[in-house]
Amino acid sequence: MNDNTGRDIKSHNFVIVIITIACIGAIIESVNLKWEFWVSPLILCGVIAVWTIHISQYRDIMFRENFYMIFSMLVAFFHGIHFTSYFDVFIISSLLLVNATLLKRKIYLHLNLAEFYIIMIIQTVIAALNRSIKFDSLTVSRLVLHCVAEVGLYKALLVLLEEYQKIEEKLRAKEKDEEMSSVTMEDFLVNISHELRTPVNVITGMSELILKKDYSEDVVSIRNAGIRLSHQIEDIQDYSELQRGDAIIDEEKYSIISLINNIIAGVNIMGLKKGIELIIDLDPNLPAMLKGDGARLSKIITQLLDNAIKYTKSGGVCLKITGIRKDYGINLIIEVTDTGVGMKRSYIEKLAKGGYQTDKKRNRSTGGIGLGLSIVYGFVRLMNGFVTIESEKKKGTTIRISVVQGVLDASPCLRVQTRNFVNIAYHVNPENFNNLKVRAFYNEMAINMASGLRVNLYATPSLAELKKVLERGDITHIIMGYEEYKSDPKFFDDLADGDIKIAVFADKGDTLTKGTNVIYMPKPIYAYPIVRILNGDEEGYRPGQEGMRPVLDGIKVLIVDDEPMNLVVASGLFKDYNMITDTAESGKEAIAKYERNDYDVIFLDHMMPEMDGVEAMKKLKLIAERKGKNLCTIALTANAISGAREMFLREGFNGFISKPIKITEFERVMNRALADGKISRNGGAG
């Protein structure tokens, strides 16, 4: 039985109301007929005790129900034993039978029936001995009718209760089956995830290795198909976990800048559709370090961007991230606005209720499996956040989410470090963008950035206006678009040879004059690359390449995986970091190799025949302890269901990387391991 189910509480409320009314009636009758004077106060105290126990939910539900029924049976006996209640016993007993049924307690049905007949027998014997009642045909018929009615009511309620209990048994059996199915489904997801991720890892990994040697559009298409399939596997997995209630939140520190950079890196890899502008409007005053589930938040933003880009044929998409500081942290507000096809009200309502697909027609025409926004709703609710959608058909959609995040470092995530004054000329001609919303996106991004950084920004839409502002002689930087640069490249190249720093944001494939000092910034543009330039990084900043590449030169690593192609992929990727790599195809081989050699880091797959990664890791740790070495073990596995990271860390791993290997995730894990002192060079020597 569940103490806290609404159904139990509602039944108890009804039972206690019946008991209270019956007790008040018994007290009134006792006073009027001058029964034992000391019983009425006891009944009143009993009613108060019943309500107190119920409201406070004292003890367990079984104790409370026993108290209710035993108390009411005592009151019924007191009332029924008096001569004047001879023909009222049935009424009180009927109420007790109803209470026993509401509480689903069959034993009290039996006890109440027995109490009724005991009282009636006692009353009849006393009445016969005292000759207080004349047992004529009318009296006898009334007595028989009461007895038959009591049995009839008892049998009817007993059948009803037994049927109800049968239904409950079936429901419990069904819940147990569903629980077993959930466990089976989780095992299935782990296995299918592993089986699907393994070939996808090979496809994307081998494509990356080939592209490093020889760029080919065909190979890019293969790699992108692998990445897309990997994302869809993750979507199915995330949606399944949310539906089963197995998804969990893993809170840890993260940088909002790193999070956005990684998202932009993913967008850049897949590429934007031609004619679509992506604008990132990031508040520079957001805290530098937050606490929350950065991985889930990254998925939420990625899903919102993917959905917006998918359904936008022309115009643009704007990602705006701001926050409201609170005593408990910050309300992080993420807003994605597009100029796409919009959504019907019925689709929005369906999403809010957990529907998985907004529009089957749209998904057939644009691709995808339609889980994105359902996953966003699920994750945001898991974070106790809110989602709002504003949409107009053929004009676009704005999706806004708000989630509470902890603040670990309240200093601004972006700031200009130079003490010199900064005057920026923002040379972007709105006429180059046909869509009015896109013009507004770029203008708002520039204004919000300048306001947050506390720098002077001068809008100069035309070249004439720019030249007029330059005549003042105090402009330090020019931020401009590629079309504006191409209008007079010689003018800007000559200008860049002087003291003014010029940065051009451009699409992939756009080129600047050879040998120019003009800084090239790939789109999408946002505050971080601009701040890097303002702080003296004249090389600019390529979004998604944060400059946090871990220094892993000379580190000895062993990669353990039962899939040979995974070993090839991982070895190829890790060698780019000048690591000394070795491989093993099983846990036993890894143990044998570690007995003979020393390694600084061992990457282990989870699902391997004979000995899985967890068992192998524990044996490797024992060997390292015996050797007096510091061994760092990292799970490198396709088992990426919710809670997998926590499980691996709990078992004793020092890190977790899911397949297919994402370079940003690999670098983050390795940077953390280095910072925490978990990696010792020279074979794990301290």
N, C-alpha and C positions, 0 to 999 in steps of 0.2 A: 504494500500500500504506500502511496505517496502522500506525505503529510501536507504538502503544499499545493496540491492540485486544486484548481478552482472548483471542480465538481465536488470534492469532499467538503470544502469550506461552505459551499452553497447548501449541501445536504445538512451539515451541522447547524447552520443558521436556522433552517426550517425546523429541525428537531428541537432546538433550544426554545424557539418561539412556542411550539406546541407544549413543551414541558412547562414553560413560564405561565401560559394561559391556564393550563390544567391546575397548576399549583395555586395560582391566584384564586381560582374557583374553589379549590379545596379549603383554602384559608377562610374565604368569605362564608362558606357553608359551615365550617368548624366554629366560627365566631357566632353566627346566627343561631346555630343549634346547640351551642354551649358544650361542644366536645372538649376533650382534654386540652386545657388552656395552654399548657407548655409545649404542645406540638407545633402550633402555628408559627412561633418564632424560629423553631428549628427548620421548618419548611422554607421560611423566608431566607434564612442563612444558607440553606442548600441551593436556592435559586441564585443567590449572589455568587456562591462558590462556582456554580455551573458556568455563569457568564464570565467570571474571572479566569477560570481555567481555559475557556474557549478563546477569549480575547488574547490572553498571554501565550496561547498554544503550549500550555504547561505539559511537560513530559511528552510521551509518544502518543500517536493517534489511538492505539489500542487502549491505553490507560484512560484517555478522555472519554471514549465511547462507553467503556465499562462503567465509569463514574456516572455518566448521564443516565444509563439504563437502570442501574441498581438504585440510584436515588429515586427515579420516577416510579420504579416498581414498589419501593417502600411507601411512597406517598399514595400510590394506588391501593396498597394493602390497608393503609390507615383509613383511607376514605371508604373503601368497600366493606370493611369489617363492621361498620356501624349499621344499625337496623334500618335507618332512613334511606340508606343507599342501596337497598336490596335490588331495585330494578335499574340502578344507575351504573352497576358494575360493568355491564357490557360496553357502555359508552367510553369509560376510562380505559378499559382493556383494548378497545378498538384503536384508540389513539396510541397505545403502547405498541400494538402490532404494526401500525403504520411507521412508528419511529424505528422499530427493529428492522423493517424492510428498507427504510431510507438509509440506515447505517450498514445495510447488507450483512446483518449478523443473524444467521439462521438459528443459533443457539437461543437467542432471546425470543424468537418466535415460539419455540417450544416452551421456554420458561414462562412466558406470558400466558400461553394457553393453560399451562398447569396452574398458574396463580389464579386465573379466572375460575377454574373448577374448584380449587381449594376454598376460595372465598365463597363461592355459591353453595358448596356443601356445608361449610361452617354456618352460613347465614340460614340455610334451610333447616339444619338440625336445631339451631337455636330458636328459630321461629316456630318449629313444630313443638319443641319442649315448652316454650313459653306461651304457645297458642296465640302469638301476636299477629299472625296472618291466617286468614281463612283460606285453606287450599281448595277453593272451588274450581270449576272447569275453566273459568277465565284466568285465574291466577296460574293454574298449571299450564294452560296453553301459552301464557306469556313467558313462563319459565322455560318451557320447552323451546319456544321460538328463540329466546335469547341464547340458549345453549347451541341450538342448530346454527344460528347466525354466526356465533363465535367460531364454530368449527368451519363453517363455509368461508368466512373471511380469512381464517387461518390458512386453509387449504389454498385459497386463491392467491394470497400473498406469498405463500411458500412456493407455489408453481412459478409465480412471477419472479421471485428472487432466484430460484434455481435456473430459470431461463437466462436471467441477467448474468448470473455467475458463469454459465456456459459461454455466453457472448464474451465475457471478460477473459475467460480461459483462451478462447480463440484469438482474441486481440493480443494477449500476452504471447501466445505461440507465434502469432504473426510478427510481433515486435522482435521476438528472439530470432525468427528466421531472417528478418530484415537486418538485424545486427550481424548475424552470421554472413549474410549477403554482403554487408558493408565491409566486413573483414576480408571476405573473398575478393570483393571488388578492389580493395586496397592492394591486396597481393597481386591481383591481375594488373592493376595500374603500374605497380613497381616493375613487374616483369615486362609488360608491353612497352613501358617507358624505356627500360633498359634496351630491349630489342630494337626499338625504333631509333633511339638516340645513337646507338652504336654505328649503324650505317650512315646516319646523318652527320655524325662527327667525322667520319672518314671523308664524306663528300665535301664538307666545308673545309676541313683541315687540309686535304690534298689539294683543293682548289687554291687555298691561300699559298701553299708551298709552290704550286705551279706559277701563280701570278707573281711571286717574288722573283722568279727566274725569267718569265716571259709573259708580258701582259697580253691578254686575249679577251675580246668581248664575249666569245663563246664560253670561256672559262668563268668569266664574271657572271654570266647568266646561270651557269651550273651552281656557282657558289651562292648566288642570291636565292635560287630555288631551294637549296639546302637550308639556308637561314630561314626562309619563309616556312618551310616544313617544320623546322625546329620550333618556331614560334607557335605554330598551330598545335603541335604536340603539347607544348606548355599550356596553351589555352584550354585544351581538352582536360588536361590534368588539373589546372586551377579550378575550372568550372565544376568538375566532379567533386573536388575537395570541398568547395563552397556548398554544393548541394547536400553533401553528406554531413556538413558541419565539422569537418576534420581540419580545415585551414586554420593556421595559428599565426599570431603576430610575433615576430622576433625583433625586439627593440635593441638597437645598438647605435653608437655614434656614427654620424655620417656628415659629409660636407655637401651642401646644396649645390655648390659649384661643380664638384666632381660628379654628382648625380646628373646634372644637366649636360655636362660635357660628354658623359657616356651615352646619354640618350641621343645627343647630336651626332656622335660617332656612328650609332646605329642607323640614323636617318641618312647620313652621308654615304654609308656603305650601300644601302638599298637605292638611294637616289630619289629625288623628288620628280613628280611628273612635270613635263615641260609646261611652262606658263603658270606654275604654282609658286607663290612666294611664301616662305616660312619666316615668321618674325618672332623673336624671343624677347619678351618684355620682362626682365628680371629686376626686382627691386634690389638695388645695391646695399640697402640697409638691413636685409635679412640677416639673421645671426650666422656667424661663420661656421659654427658646429651645432648640429641638432641631434636629438635623440629620438629614434623612432624606427620603424621598419622601412629603411631606405630602399631595400630590394622591392618590396610591395609598392612603395610610392613610385619607384621607377617604372614598374609595370603599369601602374595606373596612368601615368603621363604618356607612356609609349602607346598604350591602348587608345587613349584619347586622340593623340596625334595621328595614329594609323587610321582611326575611324574618320577623322576630319579630312585627311588627305585623300582617303579612298573615295569619299563622296563629294569631293570638290573638283570640278572639271576646269574651272578657271578662277582667277582671283588669288586668294591666299588663305593661310591659316596663321593665327596668332596665339602663341602660348604666353600667358601672363601669370607671373608668380609674385604674390605679395604676402604680407602677413600682418596680423594684429597682435601686438605684444600684450600678454596677460601675466598675472602673478604666477600662474601655474605653467607658463611656457609661452607658446605662440600658437595662434590659430593660423595655420598655413592655408592660404587660399590659392588654388590653382584653377585657372580659367582658360579654356580652349575655345576660340571663336573661329568659324570658317565661313566662307562665302559659297557653300555648297548647296545641295538640293533641298536641305531641310528635312524635318521629320513631322509626321502626322501626330496629332495629340494622342490618338489611340495607341501608337507605337510607344510614345513616352510613358503612358500609363502602364502599358504591358511591361516595360523595362523596370518601372518602379516596383512592380509586383514580382519581379524575378524572371520574367519571360526571357528566353535566351536569344531571340532573333527579332530585330526591329522590323525588317522588311525582307521577306524571302526573295521578292523580285529584285530588290537592290543588291542582295548578296549574290544572286546568280549573275547579275550584270557586272559586278565589280570584283568578284572573287571573295575569298575568306569564308569562314564557317559561322560568322554571326555571333560569336561569343564575347566580343570585346567589351561592349558596354555593360553586359550582365556581370562580367568579371569586375569591372570598375565599381558597380553598385555593391557587389559582394565584398570586395576588399575595403571600400570606404566604410561600409556598415561594420565590418570587423574592427575597424579603427575607431568606431563610435563617431564617425564623421557624417557629413551631409552632402547630398548631390542635388543640384537643381539644373533643369534643362529648359532653355528658352529657344524656340525654333519657329521659323516661318518658312513655309514651303517656297522653294526656288529662290530664297534670299539668304539662307544660312542658319547656323545653329551655334549657340553658346552653351557649353557645359561647364558648370562651376562646382568645384568640390571644396570642402573645408574640413581639415583634420587637425587635431591638437597634436603638437610635437613638443618634446622637451627641449630646453635650451642649455647647451653645455658651454658654449662660448658666445657671449652676447655681442661681441664686437662685429662690425659690419663685414659681410662676406666679400665686399669689394670696396676699395678706397684708393684714392689718388695719393701716392706717398711723397710726391715732389712738393717742396715748399714754394716753388715758383708759381706764379699765377698761370692759370690754364684758360685760354680762350679758344673755343672750338667753332669753326665754321662748318655747318652741316649743309653740304651741297648736294641736295637730292631734289630733283625736279618732279613734283607730283604728276605732271602731265605724262611722265613715262609709264605710269600705272593707270590702266583703263578703269580699274575697279576703285570706287570711292572709298570702300572699306579698307582696302590695302593701303591707300594713301594715309588714312587715319591711323592704321596700325603702325606705320613707320614714324609718323609724327609723334604719336603718343609714346612709342618706345624711346625716341630721342629725348623728348621732354622729361620723361620719368627718369631716364638715366642721368641726365644733366642735373636734375633736381636732387636725386639721391646722392650723387657724387659731389654736389656743391661746386660745380664748374660752370663757367659761362658758355652758353651755346647760342649761336647766331644762325638762324635759318636763312639760307641763301639759295632759293630755288633756281635762279638763273645765273649764268656766268657773269652777266653785268652786275648783278647784286653782289656776287662773290668778290669781284674786283673792287667794288665800292667799299666793302668791308675791309678788304686787304689794305686799302689805302690808309687805314687808321694806324697800321703798323704794329698792332699788339696781338694779332692772331698767331697762336702757337701750333695749332693742329687743324687739318682739314679732313673731315670724314665724308666720303662721297661714294656715289654709285658708279658702276662701270660705264653706263651710257653717258654720264656726265664727263667721265674721264676721256672717253673716245671722241667727245665733241671738240676737244683741243688738247691732245696728248702732249704736244711739245710744250705748251704753256705750263702744264702741271709737272712735267719732267724737269723743266728748268726751275720751277718753284721749289721742287723737292730737293734740289741741289743746295738750297740755302738753309735757313734755320727752321723753316716750317716743315713739320712732319705731315705727310699726306698718306692716308690709307684708303684704299679702294676695295669695297666689298663687291664680289663678282661671282658669277656662276662657274661651275666646273667647266674647264675648256677655254674660258676667257683668258686672254693673254695681255700683258703689259709690254711696254717698249723694252727691248733688250737692254740691260745695263742701267735701267732707271732706278732711282732711289725711292720711288713710290712703293709703298708697302701693299702687298696683295693679301687680302683677307677673304677666304672662301665663305660663301653664304652657308648657312644662315648666320646673320650678324646679330650680336647682342652685346651686353655691357662688358663681359669678361675680356674678349680680345681687344676691345677698345681701351680698357683700363691697363692692359699689358703694354699697349703702345704709349699711353699717357705716362706710364711709369718707366719708360725708357727702353722697352723691348722693341727695337726697330724692325726686328724680323717678323713682328706680328705674332699671331697665335692661331694655329689651325685648330678649330673646334674639334674636340674629341681626342686631341693628343695633348694631354694636360702637362706633360713634362715631368711626370712622376714615375718614369721608367725605373724599376728597381735595378740596383747594381748587383748582378748575380754572377759576375765573371769568376770562373774557376770553381764554382760550387759543384760538388759531386752529387749527382742525383741518380736514383734507380727508379725506373718506371715499370710498374707491375700491372699487366693486363693480359687476359686470356685471348684477346682479339689482336692478331698480328698487325693489322692495318692501323689500329689505334696506337700501337707502339710506334709505328712509322710517323704518324701525324704528330704525336706528342713530342717525339725526339726532334723532328724537324722544327717545330715551333720553339722548343726550349733552347735549341742550339743557337737561335738568333740572339740569345742573351749570354752567349759564351759560357754556357754551363757544360760540364762534362757529363754526358748522359750514358747510362747503361740500361738494359732492359731485362725483364724476366716475364715468362708467360704463365706463371702460377705462384701461389703463395709459398709452396714448398721450394721452388727454384729461388724465390726472393730470399728466403731464410738461408738457403745454402750459400747464396752469393754474399749475403751480409756476414756470414760466418767467416768467409775468406777475405772480404774486402770491407772498407769503411766508406760510408756515404753520409753526406750532410742532410739530404732530404730524400725521402722515399714516397713516391706517389703510388697509391694503391687503388685499383678498381674494387668495387664492392662484391659484385656477383661473379665469383669464379668457381669452377668445379673443384671438388675435393676439400679445399680450404678457402673460405671467403675472406674478404679484405679485412674485416674486423678481427677475426681470429689470427690472421697473419700479422696484423699490426701489433697485437698484444704480445705475440711471440718475439717479434722484432724488437719491441721495447725491452723485453726481458734480456735479450742478448745484448742490447745497447747498455743496459744497467750493469750487466756482468762485465762488459768491456770498459765501463766507466766513461761512456760516450754520451753526448747529447744528440739524440736523433729526433729530427722533425719529420712527422708523418702527415701526409695530406691526402684526403680522400679525393680521388679523381674518378667520378662515377656518373653513370646515367641515372642512378637512383636519386631523382630530384623532387620527390613528392614533398608536400608540406611537412615540416618537422624532421626532414632527413638531416639537415645541417646540425640541428640540435642533437640528434641521435648520435651522429658521428663524433661530435665534440664531447658528448657525454661518455662515449665509449673510450675516448683517449686520443683521438686524432687532434692534430694541431691546426688543421684548416680543412676547408671543403671547397672543391671546384666541381661544378656540374658540366656534363658533356651536352652538346658540343662546347669545346673550350672557347670562351670569350676572352680575348686578350685583356680587356679592361678588368674582368673579374680575376684573371690569373695574376695580373700586376697588383691588384688591390690586396689579394690574399698574401702574396709574397712580400709586399711592402709591410703589411701588418706583422707577418712572421719575423721579418728582419727587425722591425721596431721593437717587438716584444722580446727580442733576444732568443727566439726559438731556433734560429738557424746559426750553427757554429761551423765555420769553415775548417778545412783540413780534416775531413772525415769525422766531423762531429766532436773534435777535440775542444775542450772548454777554453 
